[in-house]
């Protein structure tokens, strides 16, 4: 990782990261809010013009089919998700669009997306718009551009820099912390913020509401830190005493904290801050991640 670029991002410089291959969609029409509200865990009505919020898309049994960001701009919602979800999640989001006065369009090939770090918004492109968005836990803005390639404002930041930020703020990622076996309430604080319990019905709502009424899930995503620079690879088993209780899902080194960090799932009973675990002989402590500015 380029530590200099990482430090410049953390200090608030307007560095940029192009989300190459991101799955992009646009939802328009008078019924767009009502329809999308029935498909995702987030309260779509609360997504203000010029901002973005995180959401899960679930099966009727509450298991995740995808995670996405919902941005509001003008008379449309612009959605983005992991590149691997373009076909499956796109089909799922359009599946129930039958009698609604709304149009769902895949714009992955006609729009591009770039994230610019920093408090000050970049200049809006002539053929696009700016969304205020702490996508990686720190202040920043998404730049959506129609037509040509993504505009890079400032020097470009590689994937490993944004991955380190994601880990520091315990932001779950599809394919790592989030899969088709995940129940949204399991996936840590950022995903919990993406669930609204009062907006009414959506696909999977009954199961997710039932989990809340029970008061807990059987497992939960935790932030882990080592005592030194050791980095425990993803897939390593987490051990309490002599018993395997979970798995590391992502890991890296945090220059700010000066230690190896990781995300992983453990039983809820083992998720309290200060709990001591091991992974391949490396001591790890359940800790609190850095406080994210991601919108609830």
C-alpha positions as CSV (number, residue, x, y, z in Angstrom):
1,X,0.0,0.0,0.0
2,X,1.1,3.5,-0.7
3,X,1.3,4.9,2.8
4,X,1.9,8.4,1.6
5,X,-1.3,8.4,-0.4
6,X,-3.2,6.8,2.6
7,X,-2.0,9.6,4.9
8,X,-3.0,12.3,2.4
9,X,-6.5,10.8,2.2
10,X,-6.8,10.7,5.9
11,X,-5.6,14.3,6.2
12,X,-8.4,15.4,3.8
13,X,-6.6,16.0,0.5
14,X,-8.9,15.6,-2.6
15,X,-7.5,12.3,-3.7
16,X,-9.6,10.2,-6.1
17,X,-10.6,6.5,-6.5
18,X,-12.3,5.2,-9.7
19,X,-14.8,2.4,-9.0
20,X,-13.9,0.4,-12.1
21,X,-16.6,-2.0,-13.2
22,X,-19.1,-1.0,-10.6
23,X,-22.7,-2.2,-11.2
24,X,-24.8,1.0,-11.9
25,X,-28.5,1.4,-12.3
26,X,-31.0,4.2,-12.5
27,X,-34.6,4.1,-11.3
28,X,-37.1,6.8,-12.5
29,X,-40.8,7.4,-12.6
30,X,-43.5,8.6,-10.2
31,X,-43.6,5.3,-8.3
32,X,-39.8,5.0,-7.9
33,X,-39.7,5.7,-4.2
34,X,-42.6,3.5,-3.3
35,X,-41.3,0.6,-5.4
36,X,-37.7,0.8,-4.1
37,X,-38.9,1.1,-0.5
38,X,-40.6,-2.3,-1.0
39,X,-37.3,-3.9,-2.1
40,X,-34.6,-2.7,0.3
41,X,-34.0,-2.5,4.1
42,X,-33.3,1.2,4.0
43,X,-36.0,3.9,4.2
44,X,-35.8,5.3,0.7
45,X,-37.9,8.3,1.6
46,X,-35.2,9.4,4.0
47,X,-32.5,9.6,1.2
48,X,-32.2,13.3,0.6
49,X,-31.3,15.0,-2.6
50,X,-27.5,14.9,-3.1
51,X,-26.8,12.1,-0.6
52,X,-26.4,8.3,-0.6
53,X,-27.4,5.6,1.9
54,X,-26.5,2.0,2.3
55,X,-29.1,-0.8,1.9
56,X,-29.5,-4.5,1.7
57,X,-31.7,-6.5,-0.7
58,X,-33.1,-9.7,0.7
59,X,-35.0,-12.8,-0.1
60,X,-38.4,-13.4,1.6
61,X,-36.5,-15.4,4.3
62,X,-34.3,-12.4,5.1
63,X,-31.0,-13.7,3.5
64,X,-29.1,-11.1,1.5
65,X,-29.2,-11.0,-2.3
66,X,-27.0,-8.0,-2.5
67,X,-25.9,-4.7,-0.9
68,X,-26.0,-1.3,-2.6
69,X,-25.8,2.4,-2.2
70,X,-28.8,4.5,-3.1
71,X,-28.2,8.1,-4.3
72,X,-30.9,10.6,-4.9
73,X,-30.5,13.1,-7.8
74,X,-33.3,15.0,-9.5
75,X,-36.1,12.8,-10.5
76,X,-34.1,9.5,-10.2
77,X,-32.4,7.2,-7.8
78,X,-28.9,6.1,-8.9
79,X,-27.9,2.7,-7.4
80,X,-24.4,1.2,-7.3
81,X,-23.1,-2.2,-6.1
82,X,-20.2,-4.6,-6.4
83,X,-19.3,-5.5,-10.0
84,X,-20.2,-9.1,-9.5
85,X,-23.8,-8.3,-8.7
86,X,-24.6,-6.7,-12.1
87,X,-26.7,-9.5,-13.5
88,X,-28.1,-11.1,-10.4
89,X,-29.0,-8.0,-8.4
90,X,-30.1,-6.2,-11.4
91,X,-32.6,-8.9,-12.2
92,X,-33.8,-9.1,-8.6
93,X,-34.4,-5.3,-8.4
94,X,-36.5,-5.4,-11.6
95,X,-38.3,-8.6,-10.7
96,X,-41.3,-7.1,-9.0
97,X,-41.6,-4.0,-11.3
98,X,-44.9,-5.0,-12.9
99,X,-47.7,-2.5,-12.5
100,X,-45.6,0.3,-11.1
101,X,-45.1,3.5,-13.0
102,X,-41.3,3.3,-12.8
103,X,-38.4,2.4,-15.1
104,X,-35.3,0.5,-14.0
105,X,-32.3,0.8,-16.3
106,X,-28.8,-0.7,-16.2
107,X,-26.4,2.2,-16.9
108,X,-23.2,0.4,-16.1
109,X,-22.0,0.9,-19.7
110,X,-23.1,4.5,-20.1
111,X,-22.2,6.0,-16.8
112,X,-19.1,5.9,-14.6
113,X,-18.4,6.5,-11.0
114,X,-15.5,8.0,-9.1
115,X,-15.1,8.8,-5.4
116,X,-13.3,11.9,-4.4
117,X,-12.0,12.2,-0.8
118,X,-12.3,15.5,1.2
119,X,-14.8,17.8,2.8
120,X,-15.0,20.2,-0.1
121,X,-17.1,19.0,-3.1
122,X,-15.3,18.7,-6.4
123,X,-16.6,20.7,-9.4
124,X,-19.6,19.0,-10.9
125,X,-19.0,17.6,-14.4
126,X,-21.0,19.0,-17.3
127,X,-22.6,15.6,-17.9
128,X,-23.0,14.4,-14.4
129,X,-23.5,15.3,-10.8
130,X,-22.0,15.1,-7.3
131,X,-23.3,13.1,-4.3
132,X,-22.1,13.8,-0.7
133,X,-21.0,10.4,0.5
134,X,-18.6,9.0,3.1
135,X,-18.3,5.8,1.1
136,X,-15.1,4.6,2.9
137,X,-15.8,6.0,6.3
138,X,-14.2,9.5,5.8
139,X,-15.6,12.6,4.2
140,X,-15.9,12.5,0.4
141,X,-18.1,12.8,-2.6
142,X,-19.2,10.5,-5.5
143,X,-18.9,11.9,-9.0
144,X,-21.4,10.3,-11.4
145,X,-20.6,11.0,-15.1
146,X,-22.6,10.1,-18.2
147,X,-20.8,9.3,-21.3
148,X,-17.0,9.2,-21.2
149,X,-14.7,7.8,-18.5
150,X,-14.7,8.8,-14.9
151,X,-13.1,12.1,-14.1
152,X,-10.3,11.9,-11.6
153,X,-10.0,14.9,-9.3
154,X,-6.5,15.0,-7.8
155,X,-4.1,12.0,-7.8
156,X,-5.6,8.5,-8.0
157,X,-5.8,6.2,-5.0
158,X,-5.3,2.4,-5.5
159,X,-7.7,-0.3,-4.3
160,X,-5.5,-1.2,-1.3
161,X,-5.8,2.2,0.2
162,X,-9.6,2.2,0.2
163,X,-9.6,-1.4,1.4
164,X,-7.6,-0.3,4.5
165,X,-10.1,2.5,5.1
166,X,-13.0,0.1,4.7
167,X,-11.5,-2.3,7.3
168,X,-10.7,0.5,9.8
169,X,-14.4,1.6,9.7
170,X,-15.7,-2.0,9.6
171,X,-17.7,-1.4,6.4
172,X,-18.8,-4.9,5.2
173,X,-18.1,-5.8,1.5
174,X,-20.0,-8.1,-0.8
175,X,-18.1,-11.3,-1.3
176,X,-16.2,-11.0,2.0
177,X,-18.5,-10.1,4.9
178,X,-21.7,-10.1,2.9
179,X,-22.9,-13.2,1.0
180,X,-26.2,-14.9,0.1
181,X,-26.0,-16.6,3.6
182,X,-25.9,-13.3,5.5
183,X,-28.8,-11.9,7.5
184,X,-28.4,-8.1,7.5
185,X,-28.5,-7.7,11.3
186,X,-25.5,-10.0,11.6
187,X,-23.2,-7.7,9.6
188,X,-22.1,-5.1,12.1
189,X,-22.9,-1.4,12.9
190,X,-22.8,0.0,9.3
191,X,-25.3,-2.6,8.1
192,X,-27.5,-2.1,11.1
193,X,-27.7,1.5,10.1
194,X,-29.0,0.4,6.7
195,X,-32.1,-1.3,8.3
196,X,-35.2,0.7,9.0
197,X,-37.7,-1.0,11.3
198,X,-40.6,1.4,11.0
199,X,-41.1,2.2,7.3
200,X,-43.4,-0.8,6.6
201,X,-43.2,-3.8,4.4
202,X,-40.4,-4.9,2.1
203,X,-39.1,-8.3,0.9
204,X,-37.6,-10.0,3.9
205,X,-39.0,-7.6,6.5
206,X,-40.8,-10.2,8.5
207,X,-37.7,-12.2,9.2
208,X,-35.6,-9.2,10.0
209,X,-38.3,-7.8,12.3
210,X,-38.5,-11.1,14.1
211,X,-34.8,-11.1,14.7
212,X,-35.1,-7.7,16.3
213,X,-37.9,-8.8,18.5
214,X,-35.8,-11.8,19.7
215,X,-33.2,-9.3,20.7
216,X,-30.1,-10.8,19.0
217,X,-28.7,-12.8,16.2
218,X,-26.6,-16.0,16.7
219,X,-23.5,-14.5,15.2
220,X,-22.2,-11.0,14.5
221,X,-19.4,-9.2,12.6
222,X,-16.7,-7.8,14.8
223,X,-13.6,-5.6,14.4
224,X,-10.4,-7.2,15.5
225,X,-7.0,-5.8,16.2
226,X,-3.7,-7.5,17.0
227,X,-1.1,-6.4,19.5
228,X,1.5,-5.8,16.7
229,X,1.9,-5.7,13.0
230,X,0.8,-9.3,12.4
231,X,-1.9,-9.6,9.6
232,X,-4.1,-12.7,9.8
233,X,-5.2,-13.8,6.3
234,X,-8.9,-14.0,5.4
235,X,-10.3,-17.5,6.0
236,X,-8.2,-18.1,9.1
237,X,-10.3,-19.7,11.9
238,X,-11.0,-17.7,15.0
239,X,-10.4,-19.6,18.2
240,X,-11.5,-19.0,21.8
241,X,-9.6,-21.2,24.2
242,X,-9.4,-24.5,22.3
243,X,-12.6,-24.1,20.3
244,X,-13.1,-22.7,16.8
245,X,-15.8,-20.1,16.9
246,X,-15.6,-18.1,13.7
247,X,-13.6,-17.0,10.7
248,X,-11.6,-13.9,9.6
249,X,-13.3,-12.4,6.5
250,X,-10.9,-9.6,5.7
251,X,-7.7,-8.3,7.1
252,X,-4.9,-5.8,6.7
253,X,-2.5,-3.4,8.4
254,X,-3.7,0.0,9.7
255,X,-1.0,2.8,9.6
256,X,-3.1,4.9,11.9
257,X,-3.5,2.3,14.6
258,X,-0.1,0.8,13.9
259,X,-1.4,-2.8,14.2
260,X,-2.9,-5.6,12.1
261,X,-6.7,-5.4,11.9
262,X,-9.4,-7.7,10.7
263,X,-13.1,-8.3,10.4
264,X,-14.7,-11.6,11.2
265,X,-17.9,-13.4,12.4
266,X,-18.1,-14.8,15.9
267,X,-21.0,-16.0,18.1
268,X,-22.8,-13.0,19.6
269,X,-21.8,-14.2,23.1
270,X,-18.1,-13.7,22.1
271,X,-18.6,-10.3,20.5
272,X,-18.1,-8.0,23.5
273,X,-15.3,-5.5,23.3
274,X,-12.2,-6.7,25.0
275,X,-12.8,-10.4,24.2
276,X,-9.5,-12.2,23.5
277,X,-9.3,-14.6,20.5
278,X,-6.6,-16.2,18.5
279,X,-6.2,-16.8,14.7
280,X,-3.4,-19.1,13.6
281,X,-1.7,-18.4,17.0
282,X,-1.9,-14.6,16.6
283,X,-3.7,-12.9,19.6
284,X,-6.6,-10.7,18.5
285,X,-8.9,-8.5,20.6
286,X,-12.5,-7.6,19.7
287,X,-12.4,-3.8,19.6
288,X,-14.4,-0.8,18.4
289,X,-13.7,0.3,14.8
290,X,-13.0,3.9,13.9
291,X,-16.2,6.0,13.9
292,X,-17.6,6.1,10.4
293,X,-19.4,9.1,8.8
294,X,-21.5,6.8,6.6
295,X,-25.1,8.0,6.5
296,X,-27.6,6.0,8.4
